[in-house]
Amino acid sequence: MLRAKRDALGGAACKAIPSLGEIEGRMMILELVALTSLSRLLSDHGKKGRAELIKAMRHAIDRKCHDASLCGHDTKSAEDYAEELLASAQEQAQERAALREHS
């Protein structure tokens, strides 16, 4: 988020700290990209492949939270958010698979 290169720019571009709206916008886009990508990825795998993929993602999330030294509450919050995101992606993948079967 913070970029040293911004100091050399002029005007509004040199603001070192993004506004709350910029952060919310970036988070919204990241969530949208993640959800779309995950649902397409999951729809390309069978049931066994989906379970393995989700297990690997959960493991990576746990490891990343541990590496970031998040406190217990923050880790739990991040894991809960990841679970919601994965569940939503899986629902969309199942809907895509059902539509593909009916076509």
Secondary structure as UniProt FT lines:
FT   HELIX           4..8
FT   HELIX           11..14
FT   HELIX           20..43
FT   HELIX           47..67
FT   TURN            68..69
FT   HELIX           72..102
//
